[in-house]
């Protein structure tokens, strides 16, 4: 558990503001929000506390990037233009290594500053502090472009340091809560899956015996055989219902937590960081207002997207992969396109591409799958499933 710093002096001018901001972050955990949502509350509270135009918080991963990176003051359109989340380089990397606060009048004049993407807002005055749990740096929080003239002061640094110490408690608690919830969900899903498996096995066994009985009675007692076939039809319907229930119970946990749009976005961004291929995700609509689709449809879209991405990264020799998702006319429409080598439409594609598996998934979800490819012109996988 993170260790808080001593309480603020009673006469500290920012004491009430800090306590209110810390309270918001801690209460975010008690409202059962995700780690990312707690981070967003922390960043927004810090920006308001110190009157900064921009604020950001990054939680590092083990691959030289950030497992989570949230910002305040930047729109969704700007994020799309900026591109993938930053790597652990420049000032951010230095702060992670040193674990010390940094306060600058102009970050661009510091030797640790490297560069920004073209669409990145111009930052000038800068204040950053580590979020620590004992000796471990959980993340870094930084502010830039203070609205009040004069830039950030030593008092601002003290306030942000105090806030970061308490934010560490909120972040640690959020992680513990989310992990505990995941374990509970996994245990419950495993239990339900075993129960459903037993039920489906019993139904299929009964179905097989009844079908055999009907076959043996066709010649000697057609009337009874017809009744047995009715029983076969009933058992088949029950087995189908049980299998659909299995699909619901084995629905990926991240879909429950984040929804399809955010789950796909996070997956694509992770692949973009891990591979040299530029991989981008776009959603045709407002992610916050995206409707939740049918369980089978959402699982199908996610699995087909993962399979298509795996194929493109492994076989396509592409420079760019685009994943596009839309919700139109009561259907989910997924397109995964690359600019790789493609293949001839009449050729048998490389074994292991999983095209048959993707088509089976589409059919089981009452949807359709189309693969458009040409030599040297890339490949596009298009899935449409009723939502």
VEXDREN-2710 file (C-alpha; in Angstrom, 1 decimal):
% VEXDREN-2710
k/r/px/py/pz
1/UNK/0.0/0.0/0.0
2/UNK/1.3/3.5/-0.9
3/UNK/2.6/5.5/2.0
4/UNK/1.0/9.0/2.3
5/UNK/3.2/12.0/3.1
6/UNK/2.5/14.0/6.3
7/UNK/-0.8/16.0/6.4
8/UNK/-0.8/19.5/5.0
9/UNK/-0.4/22.3/7.5
10/UNK/-3.7/23.9/8.6
11/UNK/-2.6/27.2/7.2
12/UNK/-1.6/25.9/3.8
13/UNK/-3.4/28.0/1.2
14/UNK/-4.2/25.0/-1.1
15/UNK/-5.1/22.6/1.7
16/UNK/-8.9/22.6/1.1
17/UNK/-8.4/22.2/-2.7
18/UNK/-5.9/19.3/-2.2
19/UNK/-8.2/17.5/0.2
20/UNK/-11.2/17.9/-2.2
21/UNK/-9.1/16.7/-5.2
22/UNK/-7.8/13.7/-3.2
23/UNK/-11.3/12.9/-2.0
24/UNK/-12.6/12.8/-5.6
25/UNK/-9.9/10.3/-6.6
26/UNK/-10.5/8.1/-3.6
27/UNK/-14.3/8.2/-4.0
28/UNK/-13.8/7.1/-7.6
29/UNK/-12.5/3.8/-6.3
30/UNK/-15.5/3.4/-4.0
31/UNK/-17.8/4.0/-7.0
32/UNK/-16.3/0.8/-8.5
33/UNK/-14.7/2.6/-11.5
34/UNK/-12.0/1.0/-13.5
35/UNK/-8.3/1.9/-13.1
36/UNK/-8.4/4.1/-16.2
37/UNK/-11.4/6.0/-14.9
38/UNK/-9.7/6.6/-11.6
39/UNK/-6.6/7.9/-13.5
40/UNK/-8.9/10.3/-15.4
41/UNK/-10.3/11.6/-12.2
42/UNK/-6.8/12.1/-10.8
43/UNK/-5.6/14.0/-13.9
44/UNK/-8.7/16.2/-14.1
45/UNK/-8.4/17.0/-10.4
46/UNK/-4.7/17.9/-10.7
47/UNK/-5.4/20.2/-13.7
48/UNK/-8.1/22.0/-11.8
49/UNK/-6.1/22.2/-8.6
50/UNK/-3.1/23.9/-10.2
51/UNK/-4.9/25.8/-13.0
52/UNK/-3.1/24.0/-15.8
53/UNK/-4.3/23.9/-19.4
54/UNK/-2.8/20.4/-19.9
55/UNK/-2.3/17.4/-17.6
56/UNK/-1.4/13.8/-18.2
57/UNK/-0.7/10.7/-16.2
58/UNK/1.2/7.7/-17.5
59/UNK/1.6/4.2/-15.9
60/UNK/4.6/2.4/-17.5
61/UNK/4.7/-1.1/-18.8
62/UNK/7.6/-3.5/-19.2
63/UNK/8.0/-3.0/-22.9
64/UNK/9.2/0.6/-22.9
65/UNK/5.8/2.2/-23.3
66/UNK/2.8/2.9/-21.1
67/UNK/0.1/0.5/-20.0
68/UNK/-2.2/3.4/-19.4
69/UNK/-1.8/7.0/-20.5
70/UNK/-4.6/9.6/-19.9
71/UNK/-4.6/13.3/-20.5
72/UNK/-6.8/16.3/-19.8
73/UNK/-7.1/19.3/-22.3
74/UNK/-6.7/17.2/-25.5
75/UNK/-9.8/16.2/-27.5
76/UNK/-10.4/12.8/-29.1
77/UNK/-9.7/14.3/-32.5
78/UNK/-6.3/15.6/-31.3
79/UNK/-5.5/12.2/-29.9
80/UNK/-6.2/10.6/-33.2
81/UNK/-4.0/13.1/-35.0
82/UNK/-1.2/12.7/-32.5
83/UNK/-1.1/8.9/-32.9
84/UNK/-0.1/6.1/-30.5
85/UNK/0.7/6.7/-26.8
86/UNK/4.2/7.9/-26.1
87/UNK/7.2/5.7/-25.4
88/UNK/9.4/5.9/-22.3
89/UNK/11.8/8.5/-23.9
90/UNK/12.7/12.1/-23.4
91/UNK/11.5/13.8/-20.3
92/UNK/9.0/11.0/-19.5
93/UNK/11.7/8.4/-19.6
94/UNK/14.0/10.6/-17.4
95/UNK/11.3/11.0/-14.8
96/UNK/10.7/7.3/-14.6
97/UNK/14.4/6.6/-14.2
98/UNK/15.2/9.3/-11.7
99/UNK/11.9/9.3/-9.8
100/UNK/12.3/13.0/-8.9
101/UNK/10.0/16.0/-9.4
102/UNK/10.8/18.3/-12.4
103/UNK/9.7/22.0/-12.6
104/UNK/10.7/24.0/-15.7
105/UNK/10.0/27.4/-17.1
106/UNK/10.2/26.0/-20.6
107/UNK/10.5/22.2/-21.2
108/UNK/11.8/22.8/-24.8
109/UNK/15.0/24.3/-23.4
110/UNK/15.8/21.3/-21.2
111/UNK/18.4/18.8/-22.5
112/UNK/16.2/15.9/-21.7
113/UNK/13.5/17.1/-24.1
114/UNK/13.5/15.3/-27.4
115/UNK/10.5/15.9/-29.7
116/UNK/6.8/15.8/-30.1
117/UNK/4.6/14.4/-32.8
118/UNK/3.5/17.0/-35.3
119/UNK/-0.1/17.3/-34.0
120/UNK/1.0/17.5/-30.3
121/UNK/0.1/20.8/-28.5
122/UNK/3.0/23.1/-27.7
123/UNK/4.0/22.8/-24.0
124/UNK/6.0/25.4/-22.3
125/UNK/6.1/25.6/-18.5
126/UNK/6.2/22.2/-17.0
127/UNK/5.7/20.5/-13.6
128/UNK/5.9/16.7/-13.2
129/UNK/6.2/14.4/-10.1
130/UNK/6.4/10.7/-9.7
131/UNK/3.5/8.7/-8.2
132/UNK/5.3/6.4/-5.8
133/UNK/4.4/3.3/-3.7
134/UNK/7.4/3.1/-1.4
135/UNK/10.5/2.8/-3.7
136/UNK/8.4/1.8/-6.7
137/UNK/7.3/4.4/-9.2
138/UNK/3.8/3.6/-10.2
139/UNK/3.5/6.3/-12.7
140/UNK/4.2/10.0/-13.4
141/UNK/1.8/12.9/-13.4
142/UNK/2.7/16.2/-15.1
143/UNK/1.1/19.5/-15.9
144/UNK/1.9/22.2/-18.4
145/UNK/0.9/25.7/-19.6
146/UNK/-0.3/27.2/-16.3
147/UNK/-3.1/29.6/-17.0
148/UNK/-1.9/32.0/-14.3
149/UNK/1.0/34.1/-15.5
150/UNK/4.4/33.3/-14.1
151/UNK/4.5/29.5/-14.5
152/UNK/4.6/26.9/-11.8
153/UNK/5.9/27.8/-8.4
154/UNK/7.7/25.9/-5.6
155/UNK/4.3/25.9/-3.7
156/UNK/2.7/24.3/-6.8
157/UNK/5.4/21.6/-6.7
158/UNK/4.7/20.9/-3.0
159/UNK/0.9/20.7/-3.7
160/UNK/1.3/18.3/-6.6
161/UNK/3.8/16.2/-4.7
162/UNK/1.3/15.9/-1.9
163/UNK/-1.5/15.2/-4.3
164/UNK/0.6/12.5/-6.0
165/UNK/1.2/10.7/-2.7
166/UNK/-2.5/10.4/-2.0
167/UNK/-3.2/9.6/-5.7
168/UNK/-0.9/6.6/-5.3
169/UNK/-3.3/5.3/-2.6
170/UNK/-6.3/5.7/-5.0
171/UNK/-4.4/4.0/-7.9
172/UNK/-3.2/1.1/-5.7
173/UNK/-6.7/0.6/-4.3
174/UNK/-8.2/0.7/-7.8
175/UNK/-5.8/-1.9/-9.0
176/UNK/-6.6/-4.2/-6.1
177/UNK/-10.3/-3.7/-6.5
178/UNK/-10.1/-4.5/-10.3
179/UNK/-7.9/-7.6/-9.8
180/UNK/-10.3/-8.8/-7.1
181/UNK/-13.3/-8.3/-9.3
182/UNK/-11.5/-10.1/-12.2
183/UNK/-10.7/-13.1/-9.9
184/UNK/-14.4/-13.2/-8.8
185/UNK/-15.6/-13.1/-12.4
186/UNK/-13.2/-15.8/-13.5
187/UNK/-14.1/-18.1/-10.7
188/UNK/-17.8/-17.6/-11.3
189/UNK/-17.4/-18.1/-15.1
190/UNK/-15.4/-21.3/-14.5
191/UNK/-18.1/-22.7/-12.2
192/UNK/-20.9/-21.8/-14.6
193/UNK/-18.9/-23.2/-17.6
194/UNK/-18.5/-26.6/-15.8
195/UNK/-22.2/-26.7/-15.0
196/UNK/-23.2/-25.8/-18.5
197/UNK/-20.7/-28.3/-20.0
198/UNK/-22.3/-31.0/-17.9
199/UNK/-25.8/-30.0/-19.0
200/UNK/-24.9/-29.8/-22.7
201/UNK/-23.2/-33.3/-22.5
202/UNK/-26.4/-34.8/-21.0
203/UNK/-28.5/-33.2/-23.7
204/UNK/-26.3/-34.5/-26.5
205/UNK/-26.2/-38.0/-25.0
206/UNK/-30.0/-38.1/-24.8
207/UNK/-30.2/-36.7/-28.3
208/UNK/-28.0/-39.5/-29.6
209/UNK/-30.0/-42.2/-27.9
210/UNK/-33.3/-40.8/-29.1
211/UNK/-32.1/-40.6/-32.7
212/UNK/-31.0/-44.2/-32.6
213/UNK/-34.4/-45.3/-31.3
214/UNK/-36.1/-43.4/-34.0
215/UNK/-33.9/-45.0/-36.7
216/UNK/-34.7/-48.5/-35.3
217/UNK/-38.4/-47.9/-35.3
218/UNK/-38.8/-46.5/-38.8
219/UNK/-39.7/-49.8/-40.4
220/UNK/-41.6/-51.5/-37.6
221/UNK/-43.5/-48.5/-35.9
222/UNK/-43.4/-45.3/-38.1
223/UNK/-45.8/-43.5/-35.7
224/UNK/-43.6/-44.0/-32.7
225/UNK/-40.5/-43.2/-34.8
226/UNK/-42.2/-39.9/-35.7
227/UNK/-42.7/-39.1/-32.0
228/UNK/-39.1/-40.0/-31.3
229/UNK/-38.0/-37.6/-34.0
230/UNK/-40.1/-34.8/-32.4
231/UNK/-38.2/-35.6/-29.2
232/UNK/-34.9/-35.2/-31.2
233/UNK/-36.0/-31.8/-32.4
234/UNK/-36.9/-30.7/-28.9
235/UNK/-33.5/-31.9/-27.5
236/UNK/-31.6/-30.3/-30.3
237/UNK/-33.3/-27.0/-29.5
238/UNK/-32.5/-27.3/-25.8
239/UNK/-28.8/-28.2/-26.6
240/UNK/-28.6/-25.1/-28.8
241/UNK/-29.9/-22.9/-26.0
242/UNK/-27.4/-24.4/-23.6
243/UNK/-24.5/-23.8/-26.0
244/UNK/-25.6/-20.2/-26.4
245/UNK/-25.6/-19.8/-22.7
246/UNK/-22.0/-21.1/-22.7
247/UNK/-21.1/-18.4/-25.1
248/UNK/-22.6/-15.8/-22.8
249/UNK/-20.8/-17.2/-19.7
250/UNK/-17.4/-17.3/-21.5
251/UNK/-17.7/-13.8/-22.9
252/UNK/-14.3/-12.1/-22.5
253/UNK/-14.2/-10.2/-19.2
254/UNK/-12.8/-7.1/-20.9
255/UNK/-16.0/-6.7/-22.9
256/UNK/-17.9/-6.5/-19.7
257/UNK/-15.6/-3.9/-18.3
258/UNK/-14.9/-1.7/-21.3
259/UNK/-17.3/-2.6/-24.0
260/UNK/-16.5/-3.6/-27.6
261/UNK/-15.2/-0.2/-28.8
262/UNK/-12.7/0.4/-26.0
263/UNK/-11.6/-3.3/-25.9
264/UNK/-10.8/-3.2/-29.6
265/UNK/-9.1/0.2/-29.2
266/UNK/-6.9/-1.1/-26.4
267/UNK/-6.0/-4.3/-28.3
268/UNK/-5.1/-2.4/-31.4
269/UNK/-3.0/0.2/-29.5
270/UNK/-1.1/-2.7/-27.7
271/UNK/-0.3/-4.3/-31.1
272/UNK/0.8/-1.0/-32.4
273/UNK/3.3/-0.6/-29.6
274/UNK/4.6/-4.2/-29.8
275/UNK/5.1/-4.4/-33.6
276/UNK/6.8/-2.2/-36.2
277/UNK/3.7/-2.2/-38.3
278/UNK/1.6/0.9/-37.9
279/UNK/-1.8/-0.3/-36.6
280/UNK/-4.7/2.1/-36.2
281/UNK/-8.3/1.8/-34.9
282/UNK/-11.3/4.0/-35.8
283/UNK/-14.9/3.8/-34.7
284/UNK/-17.6/5.4/-36.8
285/UNK/-19.5/7.2/-34.1
286/UNK/-19.2/8.4/-30.5
287/UNK/-17.5/5.7/-28.4
288/UNK/-19.2/7.0/-25.2
289/UNK/-22.6/6.6/-26.8
290/UNK/-21.9/3.3/-28.6
291/UNK/-24.8/0.9/-28.1
292/UNK/-24.0/-2.5/-26.5
293/UNK/-24.7/-5.2/-29.0
294/UNK/-25.8/-8.8/-28.7
295/UNK/-23.4/-10.9/-26.7
296/UNK/-22.7/-13.3/-29.5
297/UNK/-22.2/-10.5/-32.0
298/UNK/-19.7/-8.7/-29.8
299/UNK/-17.7/-11.8/-29.1
300/UNK/-17.7/-12.7/-32.8
301/UNK/-16.5/-9.2/-33.8
302/UNK/-13.7/-9.3/-31.2
303/UNK/-12.5/-12.8/-32.1
304/UNK/-12.6/-12.2/-35.8
305/UNK/-10.7/-8.9/-35.4
306/UNK/-8.0/-10.6/-33.3
307/UNK/-7.7/-13.4/-35.9
308/UNK/-7.5/-11.0/-38.8
309/UNK/-4.9/-8.9/-37.0
310/UNK/-2.8/-11.9/-36.2
311/UNK/-2.9/-13.0/-39.9
312/UNK/-2.0/-9.5/-41.1
313/UNK/0.9/-9.1/-38.7
314/UNK/2.3/-12.6/-39.4
315/UNK/1.7/-13.1/-43.1
316/UNK/0.9/-9.9/-44.9
317/UNK/4.3/-8.1/-44.8
318/UNK/2.3/-4.9/-44.4
319/UNK/3.4/-1.4/-43.4
320/UNK/0.0/-0.3/-42.2
321/UNK/-3.1/-2.1/-40.8
322/UNK/-6.4/-0.3/-40.3
323/UNK/-9.2/-1.6/-38.1
324/UNK/-12.5/0.1/-38.6
325/UNK/-15.7/-0.6/-36.6
326/UNK/-19.2/0.9/-37.2
327/UNK/-22.7/0.3/-35.9
328/UNK/-25.1/0.8/-38.9
329/UNK/-28.6/-0.2/-39.6
330/UNK/-28.8/-2.6/-36.7
331/UNK/-25.5/-4.3/-37.5
332/UNK/-21.9/-4.3/-36.4
333/UNK/-19.6/-3.8/-39.3
334/UNK/-15.9/-4.7/-38.9
335/UNK/-13.1/-4.1/-41.5
336/UNK/-9.5/-5.1/-41.0
337/UNK/-7.4/-4.0/-44.0
338/UNK/-3.7/-4.0/-44.7
339/UNK/-1.4/-2.8/-47.5
340/UNK/0.6/-6.0/-47.6
341/UNK/1.3/-8.5/-50.3
342/UNK/-2.2/-9.9/-50.6
343/UNK/-3.0/-13.0/-52.6
344/UNK/-4.9/-14.1/-55.7
345/UNK/-8.7/-14.4/-55.2
346/UNK/-8.7/-17.9/-56.8
347/UNK/-5.6/-19.1/-54.9
348/UNK/-5.6/-21.2/-51.8
349/UNK/-4.3/-18.9/-49.1
350/UNK/-1.6/-19.9/-46.8
351/UNK/-2.8/-22.7/-44.4
352/UNK/-3.3/-21.4/-40.9
353/UNK/-4.8/-18.1/-41.9
354/UNK/-7.9/-19.1/-40.0
355/UNK/-10.3/-18.0/-42.7
356/UNK/-12.5/-21.0/-42.2
357/UNK/-12.7/-20.3/-38.5
358/UNK/-13.7/-16.7/-39.1
359/UNK/-16.4/-17.8/-41.5
360/UNK/-17.7/-20.3/-39.0
361/UNK/-17.9/-17.6/-36.4
362/UNK/-19.7/-15.3/-38.8
363/UNK/-22.3/-17.9/-39.7
364/UNK/-22.9/-18.9/-36.0
365/UNK/-23.6/-15.2/-35.3
366/UNK/-26.0/-15.1/-38.4
367/UNK/-23.6/-12.7/-40.1
368/UNK/-21.4/-12.7/-43.2
369/UNK/-17.7/-12.6/-43.9
370/UNK/-16.0/-11.3/-47.0
371/UNK/-12.3/-11.4/-47.8
372/UNK/-11.1/-9.1/-50.6
373/UNK/-7.5/-9.6/-51.7
374/UNK/-5.3/-9.1/-54.7
375/UNK/-1.5/-9.8/-55.3
376/UNK/0.4/-6.7/-54.2
377/UNK/-2.8/-4.8/-53.2
378/UNK/-3.3/-6.0/-49.6
379/UNK/-6.1/-7.8/-47.9
380/UNK/-9.4/-6.6/-46.3
381/UNK/-11.5/-8.8/-44.1
382/UNK/-15.1/-7.5/-43.8
383/UNK/-17.5/-8.9/-41.2
384/UNK/-21.2/-7.9/-40.8
385/UNK/-23.2/-9.3/-37.9
386/UNK/-26.7/-8.4/-36.6
387/UNK/-26.3/-6.4/-33.4
END
